[in-house]
């Protein structure tokens, strides 16, 4: 996930560029992409539904990879007694979130950090009733998720809730693992994948679908959440999944 100001990351993004982030927000905003926005807000309805049913009224929430704050805004409206820590690793995104959420005043605080860094969530120095994330963790290497899920579990209060809305692989395949390792500079590649085929597929996937090379299957996520100490399940939402983890003591 990490990249310097002028770097282009593996998905072709430049999250530390203010110009790039402004363009990305225009292209993905409600006014420009109406159908996508309707689908996304419908998915946010499901997040709120899960939180109400399984937690009731959380008072402390952390939104990981919050972008310009659309999910955080919804949670602040739905849970008026809650305070929300808005996280992102992109300074331009956090600046946009500050503008988006200005009206909520002291109920919102902001935290800039890279999720590729161990212990980053603990560095906030508090525990949360709920930690949520939306369309973010597919940017991380699958093996990184195992560490992050443990960090998230440790940052939750007793019987806390973690909710992850994201795209996931629809099937497990050694090829996907091989591609992911190649994309991130690892040398281990599945023996069944020829170097020529890997090169072609790597090029195609980088251009066509960033989610195809990240994040694992729904079942893999659930296993990783379980290993981190969660009681976990997945909910299919069309082109996305809602992964729900209830903390159950320290892992």
C-alpha positions in Angstrom: 0.0 0.0 0.0 2.8 2.4 0.8 4.2 4.7 -1.9 6.1 8.0 -1.9 4.6 11.2 -3.3 5.4 10.7 -6.9 5.3 6.9 -7.0 2.7 4.9 -8.8 1.7 1.8 -6.8 1.0 -1.7 -8.1 -2.6 -0.8 -9.0 -1.6 2.3 -10.9 -2.8 4.7 -8.1 -1.0 7.8 -6.8 -2.7 8.3 -3.4 -0.2 10.9 -2.2 -0.9 13.2 -5.1 -3.5 15.9 -4.4 -4.3 16.2 -8.1 -4.8 12.5 -8.6 -7.0 12.1 -5.5 -9.2 15.1 -6.6 -9.7 13.5 -10.0 -10.4 10.1 -8.4 -13.0 11.6 -6.1 -14.7 13.3 -9.1 -14.8 10.0 -11.1 -16.2 8.0 -8.1 -18.5 10.6 -6.6 -22.3 10.5 -6.6 -22.7 13.1 -9.3 -20.5 11.4 -11.8 -21.1 7.7 -11.2 -24.7 7.5 -10.1 -25.1 3.7 -10.4 -21.9 2.9 -8.6 -22.9 5.3 -5.8 -26.3 3.8 -5.4 -24.8 0.3 -5.1 -22.2 1.6 -2.6 -24.8 3.4 -0.4 -26.9 0.2 -0.4 -23.9 -1.7 0.9 -23.5 0.9 3.6 -27.1 0.2 4.6 -26.0 -3.4 5.3 -23.1 -2.2 7.4 -25.4 -0.1 9.5 -27.9 -3.0 9.8 -25.1 -5.4 11.0 -23.8 -2.8 13.6 -27.3 -2.1 15.0 -28.2 -5.8 15.2 -24.9 -7.0 16.6 -23.7 -4.1 18.7 -26.6 -1.8 19.3 -25.1 1.7 19.8 -21.3 1.8 19.5 -19.6 4.8 21.1 -16.1 4.4 19.7 -15.5 3.6 16.0 -12.4 3.5 13.8 -12.8 3.7 10.0 -9.7 2.2 8.4 -8.9 3.5 4.9 -11.7 6.0 5.2 -11.0 7.9 2.0 -12.9 11.2 2.0 -15.3 10.0 4.7 -18.5 8.7 3.1 -18.8 5.7 5.5 -17.7 7.8 8.5 -20.3 10.4 7.7 -23.0 7.7 7.6 -21.9 6.2 10.9 -21.8 9.6 12.6 -25.4 10.2 11.4 -26.6 6.8 12.4 -24.9 6.7 15.8 -25.1 10.2 17.3 -23.3 9.2 20.5 -20.3 7.8 18.7 -16.9 9.3 18.1 -15.1 8.2 15.0 -11.4 8.0 14.3 -10.9 8.5 10.5 -7.8 6.8 9.2 -6.1 6.9 5.8 -2.5 6.7 4.6 -3.2 9.4 2.0 -2.8 13.0 3.3 -4.9 14.4 0.4 -7.7 11.9 1.2 -7.6 12.9 4.9 -7.7 16.6 3.9 -10.9 15.9 1.9 -12.4 14.0 4.8 -11.7 17.0 7.1 -13.8 19.1 4.8 -16.5 16.4 4.4 -16.8 15.9 8.1 -16.2 19.4 9.4 -19.7 19.8 10.8 -19.3 16.9 13.2 -16.6 18.8 15.1 -14.9 17.1 18.0 -16.8 13.8 17.4 -14.2 13.1 14.6 -10.4 12.7 14.9 -8.0 11.9 12.1 -5.1 9.5 11.9 -2.6 9.2 9.0 -0.7 6.0 8.9 0.2 3.1 6.6 -1.5 -0.3 7.2 1.6 -2.0 5.9 3.4 -1.0 9.2 3.2 -3.4 12.1 1.4 -2.1 15.2 0.0 0.9 13.5 -3.5 0.5 14.9 -2.2 0.1 18.5 -0.3 3.4 18.1 -3.7 5.2 18.3 -3.6 4.3 22.0 -7.2 3.2 22.6 -9.6 0.4 22.0 -12.8 0.6 20.0 -16.3 -0.9 20.1 -16.3 -1.2 16.4 -13.6 -1.1 13.6 -14.9 -0.8 10.1 -13.3 -0.7 6.7 -14.7 -0.3 3.2 -13.0 -1.0 -0.2 -9.6 -0.8 1.3 -8.0 -4.1 2.3 -7.8 -5.5 -1.2 -4.8 -3.2 -1.6 -2.9 -5.3 0.9 -1.0 -8.5 0.3 -2.9 -11.5 1.4 -0.2 -12.5 3.9 -0.3 -9.0 5.3 -3.9 -9.5 6.2 -3.1 -12.1 8.8 -1.0 -9.6 10.8 -3.5 -6.8 10.3 -6.4 -8.9 11.5 -4.5 -9.7 14.7 -3.8 -6.0 15.2 -7.4 -5.2 14.6 -8.5 -7.8 17.1 -6.1 -6.4 19.8 -7.5 -2.9 19.2 -11.1 -3.9 19.9 -12.9 -3.7 23.2 -14.2 -6.9 24.8 -16.9 -8.3 22.5 -16.1 -5.7 19.9 -17.0 -5.9 16.2 -15.0 -5.7 13.0 -16.8 -5.2 9.6 -15.0 -5.3 6.3 -16.8 -4.4 3.1 -14.7 -5.3 0.1 -14.3 -7.3 -3.1 -12.8 -10.7 -2.7 -11.7 -13.6 -5.0 -14.6 -15.8 -6.0 -12.3 -18.9 -6.1 -9.0 -20.0 -4.6 -6.2 -20.7 -7.0 -2.5 -21.3 -6.8 -2.2 -19.0 -9.8 -3.6 -16.1 -7.9 -1.1 -16.7 -5.1 1.8 -16.9 -7.6 0.7 -13.7 -9.3 0.4 -11.9 -6.0 3.9 -13.0 -5.0 5.3 -11.9 -8.3 3.6 -8.6 -8.2 5.1 -7.8 -4.8 8.6 -8.9 -5.6 8.6 -12.4 -4.0 10.7 -15.1 -5.7 8.5 -18.1 -4.8 6.2 -18.9 -7.8 3.9 -21.9 -8.1 5.8 -24.6 -10.2 2.7 -25.2 -12.3 2.8 -21.6 -13.7 5.2 -21.0 -16.6 7.2 -17.8 -16.5 5.7 -16.8 -19.9 2.1 -17.3 -18.7 2.8 -15.6 -15.5 4.1 -12.5 -17.3 1.1 -12.3 -19.6 -1.4 -12.8 -16.8 0.4 -10.4 -14.5 0.2 -7.7 -17.2 -3.4 -8.3 -17.9 -4.6 -8.4 -14.3 -2.7 -5.2 -13.4 -4.6 -3.3 -16.1 -8.0 -5.0 -15.8 -8.8 -5.7 -12.2 -6.8 -4.7 -9.1 -9.0 -6.9 -6.9 -7.9 -10.0 -8.9 -4.5 -9.9 -7.4 -5.3 -9.1 -3.8 -7.2 -10.1 -0.7 -7.9 -13.8 -1.0 -11.2 -15.6 -1.2 -14.1 -15.1 1.3 -13.2 -18.4 2.9 -9.5 -17.3 3.2 -10.6 -14.1 5.0 -12.8 -16.1 7.4 -9.9 -18.4 8.2 -7.5 -15.5 8.8 -10.1 -13.8 11.0 -10.6 -17.0 13.0 -6.8 -17.4 13.5 -6.7 -13.8 14.8 -9.3 -14.6 17.4 -12.6 -13.6 15.7 -15.8 -15.5 15.4 -16.3 -14.7 11.7 -18.7 -15.0 8.8 -19.1 -13.7 5.3 -22.2 -12.1 3.7 -22.4 -12.0 -0.1 -23.4 -8.5 -1.5 -23.4 -8.8 -5.3 -20.0 -7.8 -6.5 -18.7 -7.5 -2.9 -18.6 -9.3 0.5 -19.3 -8.2 4.0 -16.9 -9.9 6.4 -18.0 -9.7 10.0 -15.8 -10.6 13.0 -16.8 -10.7 16.6 -13.9 -10.5 19.0 -13.7 -13.4 21.5 -11.0 -12.6 24.0 -7.4 -12.0 23.1 -6.0 -14.3 20.4 
